[in-house]
Amino acid sequence: MTALDVHVDHHRDRYLETLRRLCRIPSVTAHNQAVPEAVGYLTSLLRELGAQVQLRQPTGAPPLIIGTLPGASARTLLLYNHYDVVPAEPLDAWTSPPFAAEIVDGRLIARGASDNKGELAARLCAVDTCRAVHGGTLPLTIKFVLDGEEELGSPHLRDTVLANRDLLRADAALGEGGGRDDLGRPTISLGCRGRILFEMERAGARQTFHSSLTSVVPNPAWDIVRAFAGMKGPDERVMIDGFYDDALGPTEAELRLLDDLRFDAEALKRRLGLGRLTLGVDGRDAIRRLLFEPTLEISGLGAGRTFDGSRGMPRRAVGVVRFGLVPHQDPAKMERLLRRHLDAHGFGGITLRPLSERYPGKVPLVHPMVDAIARTGREVYGRAPAIYPVAPWIGAPYHELADPLGIPLINAGMGSAESQFHAPDESIRVEDYYAGIKFTARLYGELAGVI
């Protein structure tokens, strides 16, 4: 055990209480619940650690909290986390109240316990540990960037970062998210997928009409259905010209990583009640599709009585299409490609409205941060981390944070396969939380020499 490990073990109760207090604050941004309380608590924790704290608050949005802690080295590590959480409903599905932060069978149960307050609290406690063990100093300068609207897609983050680049200047960033896989291995993700959703609307008759007129009156639902049908073939290939042009494929080294990743197709089929997966994929091919294959899916379709209560035949129809993007694909370009595709196939009457977007991004496998994080993971967890060159989930702020600052961003979280992110009974294993503090405290020292 290192001196850092010993210190964490001696302060387990205090560090756990830090997390429990944070989890008891119902900081649901969408409801504007307790955001000032969360900001106040986190600001006080940062100042107790010796940080200079500044708030940047766009109009109508919760503040971005920025806490700077000078270190022995001017090399600067930016830590991105968020203090907002998704709503806890349905409340009757929880076995413990979502904001009571009760500990049951070694797990702390609370909304936000894993996403993302457990990791945030662990990183703060890791600073306390480093300063205590190293005579009040940190091995490098650390900047906390705490987002209050990540669960809403961080709509103000990029503009706030662009307006505060000097304040946020850093050499590298650690993002939030991830954790142990179902084999108990820590995971590292070097990138994430992106997305953009579009609402497609086709207007029809001005008023409700009787079904006897369907031989001569167009049904707008058919335009939406036919437009969907022309976007993707039975082989799952997207048929929109230019869709794949910018998609960044995997390197040979990244493909070799797939042999070490785990995908249990049978367990997934059982959980979802499915007889087969898309194209019957399994094993390595399934992982390759999850990480590297851009997608296009129907995520909504509505027309008629069950959609808007209209009697007779539909007067309007709406479909929602979701583009799943891989690094180098641009959500804004996808709108132009889709509009051109619809017009070229006779669907000029369908209007498009973007609903939400997130950009993809990644860090090269050869970046020295990767080896430093993997080495630290082996030391703390006793096993080699699983490395995802691109994670199948969405949300790391490459476009909003890393790209404007021109720095690499890697995700290394501390949840687990049983954490129930965004679901009732979200939780974090208490021992995983302590291990996360030890991992992060060591990582500060490891990264001081490589960023």
Secondary structure, 3 states (H helix, E strand, C coil): CCHHHHHHHHCHHHHHHHHHHHHCCCCEHHHCCCHHHHHHHHHHHHHHCCCEEEEECCCCCCCEEEEEECCCCCCEEEEEEECCECCCCCHHHCCCCCCCCEEECCEEECCCHHHHHHHHHHHHHHHHHHHHHCCCCCCCEEEEEEECCHHHCCCCHHHHHHHCHHHHCCCEEEECCCEECCCCCEEEECEEEEEEEEEEEEECCCCCCCHHHCCCCCCHHHHHHHHHHCCECCCCCECCCCCCCCCCCCCHHHHHHHHHCCCCHHHHHHHHCCCCCHHHCCHHHHHHHHHHCCEEEEEEEEECHHHHCCCCCCCEEEEEEEEEECCCCCHHHHHHHHHHHHHHCCCCCCEEEEEEEECCEECCCCCHHHHHHHHHHHHHHCCCCEEECCEEEECCCHHHHHHHHCCCEEECCCECCCCCCCCCCCEEEHHHHHHHHHHHHHHHHHHHCCC
